Amino acid sequence: MNDIIPILLPILAALVVIGGLVPVLMKARKSRTQYLGTRDANDPVEPLGGGGTLLEDRPAAPADRRAPDAVDLEGLEADVPDDVAGLETIPVETPLPVAGRLNRLRERLVKSNNVLGKGLLALLSSDKIDEDVWDEVEETLLLADLGTEPTMQLVDALRERVKVLGTRDPEHVKALLREELIKIVDPSMDRSLRVDRHADRPAVMMVVGVNGVGKTTTVGKLARVLVAEDKDVILGAADTFRAAAAEQLATWGQRVGVPTVKSDIDGADPASVAYEAVKAGIDQEVDVVMIDTAGRLQNKVGLMDELGKVKRVVEKLAEVDEVLLVLDATTGQNGLNQARVFAEVVNITGIVLTKLDGTAKGGIVVAIQKSLGVPVKLIGLGEGADDLAPFETEGFVDALLN
């Protein structure tokens, strides 16, 4: 008996250890089974791995219309709890009314872009207006990026009127200059945005331009303008190449309660994202779908062809009503070259001039319109959320001369 005891003791000890581990293993297995099981209807949706995006259940697209890349409908979810772990809650802001925004922009434009107007007035109000003065007027206009043809047109008109009237009175000269500048900026151009919903589909807008001009920011600011006008908007993040571009756009949308359609795959096909955005806009019966596109140099043929593809794919669902080209006003004549190439690829319908501040030359407004026959529809004068407003011919000219 004594010989058996040393053998039994290790066996009993092993049984005790195994007996203690069994409940732990069973609990872990039960927990894992519960996690992998079907969720209850009231369970919150888990954040996806790409930075807190939530994806609610939505009907799958028909096989012949399904986009090849996974696309999130950021902001289209219903009844998602605000306290989901890892989700940043962004308060919905109330954009400034359009009228208030215009007044603020006009005040800033007066302070920043009045060098051109003051220089011209000083020249034209001098005691003697001879050929040297007219040469200086011409030089001033060219340095303001007005362009050769518009400059000659304006100088010839002013020269004739001053000669006929024989005036030197500063106020009279200012009135003449204002009239001629308004003519050359062309108030007859249709500067309205095509953002009215059609009977069976939303208005569709694409925003294009080269790298670094502020396209994504412009889309976000314009969404605020449309929200202030009581429009229902969906954003499409078709800039799938720049890191964090989709998240940046989604943040702009969240600030004004506008949903964003975006891919969760880096480098996804931008045409697919644009297609899904328009499809979501049709399904949701919104007023406007705005598609942000990747920045591209106008001399890169492949990238420009891709931009044309985005437009063609979108138009399988709905016609693109508005194509806005965003230009940095400080680039001057280089911006004009960009505009010509983009206009050939996607049929530009309007220009957005950003950074029209003290370093910009206001004459570029005239040069672009004369060259393309396309109106400047929006201007931006700063980095603030509400620093974007419709372009007004008379307001712009008055700001230059005050």
Buried (B, 14 or more C-beta within 10 A) or exposed (E): EEEEEEEEEEEEEEEEEEEEEEEEEEEEEEEEEEEEEEEEEEEBBEBBEBBBBBBEEEEEBEEEEBBEBBBBBBBBBEEEEEEBEEBEEBEEBEBBEBEEBBBBBBEBBBEBBBBBBEBBBEBBBBEEBEEEBBEBBBEBBBBBBBBEEBBBBBBEBBBEBBEEEEBBEEEBBBEBBBBBBBBBBBEEBEBEBBBEBEEEBBBBBBBBBBEEBBBBBBBBBBBBBBBBBEBBBBBBBBBBBBEEBBBBBBBBBBBBBBBBBBBBBEEBBBBBBBBBBBBBBBBBEBBBBBBBBBBBEBEEEEBBEBBBBBBEBBEEBBEBBBBBBBBBBBBBBBBBEBBEBBBEBBEBBBBBBBBBBEEBBBBBBBBBBBBBEBBBBBBBBBEEBBBBBBBBBEBBBBBBBE
